[in-house]
Amino acid sequence: MLNIRYELKETTGKISLPDKLGFGLVFTDHMFEMDYDPKVGWHNPVIKPVENISLHPASMFIHYGQAVFEGLKAFRTEEGDIVMFRPDEHLERLNRSSKRMCIPEIDTSFVMNALKELITIEKDWVPSREGESLYIRPFIYGSDPFLGVRPSSKYKLIILLSPVGAYYAEGFKPVKILVQDDYVRAVRKGLGDCKTPANYASSLLAAEEAKKKGYTQVLWLDAVELKYIEEVGTMNIFIRFKDEVVTPKLTGGILPGVTRKSVLTLLKDWGIKASERLISIDEVVEQYKKGNLVSIFGTGTAAVISSVGWLKYNDMEMTINNGQPDDLAIKLFDEISGIQYGRKEDTHNWLTYVVKQGVEIL
């Protein structure tokens, strides 16, 4: 069994968080780090002060993109407990992404315990204000200094912590989305269902062009026929018609979101018909024209639920539900965030406790 080494910095005084945290701008004092070598496997686990990474210029992930990452959150509940939301799902997805990218899988139980240790050390960084949380970013990269196309033999796992506010500046206010058919994000059987930097890099140009036109994000179509809706660059998408709620099925080109999975479970609990199937953009336009399109919302770790008020495809801009979030999107947001902050019962055991009633859970 591996033993975590501790190299903790001296801290003085109470941590004072900014009034407006933003997203991904503030980082805690410490990080978790672990190395992989084919001779000994994953080893050398350490919790140490956050510091710059020293890399050889030929480190393979820089040149060939062999890296994966995750994004999950910890919350301070109304009772003062600290919990993580479905961390097991995120660590399992990290392993699935690693397998696709030829990266050695981690022992999820060990990393879960290491994550608890890290958050316990940094517990004062977990915000207590409504809507704020501690964002958790595990990532793995290939570190061999070698210029050649092959999997790296050595890797590094790092976990960073960042207290955050709302991901979208609009908050729960509905956002404007542009359907993209000039570019594609990912192809089925490619890397689309992995959380790897390449998928995000390929989305940047379209996202920048959309922002210049006044849109918050891009809704991607499938890369083969440019016909079927897939996902927004930062979230999965749900379409609410009058007779059902639908979300694109997982075909290999879509990230299997943890919040997406949670929403499908809640809809089933509530007796709402929900389908995972192919949805063409033409079907969305047709149902909008018929008055059968009730609402559109996105799901993701960062924003939880993001209501879409306007959707543009070619020359047609659709105003969804008069530009207002509908009752279902609000109910889902209230339910998931209520569970995360301890206001609602966790009937599905989605929460993993780090601190409960003042006691550290390790």
N, C-alpha and C positions, 0 to 999 in steps of 0.2 A: 504494500500500500504506500502510495506517495505521501510525503509529508510536506505541507506548505511552509516555505520559509517566509519570515516577516522582516521587512526592512522599512519600518515606519518612521516617518518624519515627525519631528516635534511640532505640535500645534499649540497656539496660544489664543485664548479667548474664544468666544462664541462665534460661530460662522454666521455671517450676515449676507443673505442672498439679495441680489438686486430686486427692485420693485417690479421690473419687467424682465423676466428671464429670457424671453425669446426661445429659440430652439437651436440646440447644438452649439451654444456660444460659451457656456460656463462649464468647467470641469472640476471634479472633486480632486482631492489631494493625492489619492492613490489609485493604482491600477493592478490588475492581475496579469501575470505573464507566464507562459509555459512554452518549452521548446520541444521539437520533435527531431529525432535522429533515427534512421532505420536500424541502428544497432541496439538502441535501448528503448525505442518508442517514445511516447510522451513523457517528459521528465522535467526536472528543475522548476517546479511550480513556485512562484514567489508573488507576494503582495508587496509592492514597493511604490515610492513616489512617482507620480506621472512625470515622464521625461521624454525628450526627443529620442527618436529611433535612429540609431547609427547603422547605416546600410552601405554595403559595397555597391558601387554604381552598376555592377552587372547582376544585382539581385534579380532573380528570374521573374518575380511577379511584376516588376516594373516594366519589363519588356514583353512578357507574354500573358500577363493578366491572370495568373493563377492565384486567385484569392476569393474568399467567401466571407459573408458577414451576416449578422442578425440584428434585430432591433426589438427590444421588449422594454417593459416598464415596471417600476416599483412605486408603490403608493403609500402615503401615510393616511390611515383611516381616521374616521371621526373619533374613534376610541384611542387613537395614538399608536395603534399597531402599525407595523410595516409589512406589506405584502407584495408579492410579485404576481402578475397576471399570466397564467398559463406558461410558465418558463419551460416546463417539460416539452411542450409542443415546439417552442422556439429552438431548443437544443437539439431535438430530433430533426427539425428542418435544417439546422446547421449541418448535421451529419449527412442528410440527403444531398444538400448542395455540395458538400465536400466530396462525396462519392462521385458525383457527376464531374467534378473538377480534378479528380485524381489526387485528392488531399486525404491523408489518413484521418479516420474518424476518431472522435474524442470519446472518452468514458463519460457519458452524460451525468451519471451519478456523482462522479468526482467533481466535475465542473460545476454541477449544481451546488454542491457543498462549498466549493471555492467561491462561488458567486455570493452565497449567503454570508460567508466570512467577510468578503470584500464590502458588501452592503452594511454589515454590522459595524465594521470599522468606520464606514462613512455615513452612519445613520443620521448624523446631524445635518447632512446635505439633502436629505429627503424633504421636499417642501411640504408645508402644511396648508397652503392656500388652495382654495377650490380651483380645479382645472390644471393644477401643476403636479408634476410627478418627477421621478428620477428615471431618466432614459438610460438604458443599458445597451452598450454596443460591443458584443463579442466579434472579433474578426480573426481570420487565419490567412497567412500569406506564405508563399514559397520563397525561401531565403537563400537558396544556392547562388553563389556568384558564378554564373555560367551563361554564355551566350550560345544557346542552342535550343531547339524546340523539343522539349521532353518534359515530363513532370519533374519538379524539384524533388530532391531527396530530403531536404531539411525544411522545417516549417516553424513558424512562431504563432502562438495564440495570445492575443491580448484582449482584455476586457476593460473598456472605459466606462465611466459613469458621468452623467451630465444632468443636473437639475434643469428642467425645461418647463416652459409654458405652452400655450397653444401652438400647434404646427402652422396652421393657416392664420394669417393676420385677421382674416374676416371672422374668426371664431366659428360659431355655429351658423352664421349668416350664409345663405346659399351662395355657391361659387359659380363662375362661368367656365364652361368646358368647351373646348374645340375638338371636334372629331378630325383626326389626322389621317389623310390618305396620300400625302406626298412622301412620307417616310414610313418605315416599319420599325418596330422595337425588337421583336424576337420571333423566331419561327418555331413551330411545333417540332418536338424532338431535338430542339437546340438547347439554349440555356434559359429559356423563358421561365421555367418553373424553379430556377435556382436563384438564390439571393447572392448575386455576384456582381462586382463593379461594372462589368461589361454591359449589363442590361441598363444600368443607369446612365452610363456614358453615351449609349446609343440613343437615349431619350432627350439629351440636353438641347440639341439644336432645335428640334420641334417645339420643346417647351419654351425656349427663348423666343422663338417666332410667335408662339401663341400669346406670350405675355405682352409683346409689343402691340398685339391687336386687342389687348384688354382682357385676355382670358387667363384664368388661374392655372389650368392644367390642360393636358391633352388626353383625349380618349383614343386609344389605339385600336385599329382594326387588324384582323389576322393578316399575316405576311404573305399568304399564298393567293387568296382571292380578293383581298381588301374588301371583304363583305361582312364578316362577322365581328361583333364587338368582343374585345378581349379584356383590357383593363386600363385604368388611368395609371400614369407613371408612378404614382405614390400610393395607390389604393385599388382594391377590387371594386367592381361596380355592380349595383343592383338596380333593376328596372321594376317598378310597380305598375302593373296593368290593373284594370278593374277586377279581373277574375283570378290573378295570380301575381306572385312576386317571382322574378326570374333573375338568375345570375349566370354568366357564362360558365359552362362546364370546364373542368380542368382537362385540357387537351395536350398539355406539355408546353404551351406558350404562355401560360398564366401562372403567376406566383400563387401557391395555395396558402392564402392568408389565414392567420390564426383568428383575426376578428371576423373574417368572412365565415369561417367554420362556426364561430360562436353565434353569429347572427342566424345562420341556418338552424342551429339547435334551438334558439329562442323562438323562431318562427314556427317550428314544429311544436314546441311546447304550447304555443298560443293558438294552435289549430289553424294557422294561416297557410294556405297552399303556397309552397315554395318549390321551384323547379331549378335544376341545374341543366342547362341545355344550350345549344347554339342559338344565338340571337343575332339576326342580321340588322344592320343599321336601317335597311329598307323597312323591316318590320316595325322598328321604333318610330320611323317617320309616318308610316301608314297608321299605326295606332294613335299617334299624336293627332293626325288629321281627323280621325274618327272620334276624338275625345276620350279615348280609352287609356291614355297615358296619365297615370295619377301622379307619380313622382319618380325621381331618380336620386339615389344616394350612393356614396362611396364608403368603404370600410377599410380601416387600417389601424395599426398600432399607434401611429403618431396622432391622428385626428379622431380616432374611434369611429364616429359617423360624421360624414361630411355631405350635407345636402346640396344637390345640384339645382340651381334655379334657372339656368339657361344652357342650352346645348345647341351648338352651331354645326351644321353639316353642309358643305358646299355653300350655296347662297341662302340656305334656310336656317333661320335662328328660331329655335323653339323655346318659348317661355313655359317653364314647368311649374304647375301649381301656383300660378301668378307670382312666381319668383319667391315663394315662401316655402319653408320646410313643412312637410305634411306630418300628420299625427303619428304615423308609423316610425318615421325617421327619428322624431323626438322621443317616442317611447323606447326605441332601441338604444338611443344614446343614454337616456335616463337609466335604463336597466343595466347596461354594461358599466357605465361610470358609477352607478349606485353600488354595484357589486365591488368594483375596484376600490371605492372609498369607504366601504363597510356600511353603507346605508341600506343595502338590500341583502337578503339572504343568498349565500353562495350555494345554491342547491346542486350544482354540478361539480363542486370541488375544483373550481378554476383557480383559487387563490393558494399560493404557497407562502406560509408565514416565515418572516425573517425575525421579527420581534413581535411577541404576543403578550399583552398585559405586562409589559416591561421586561419580559424574559426573552433572551436571545434563543432562537430555535436553530440549532446547528446539527 
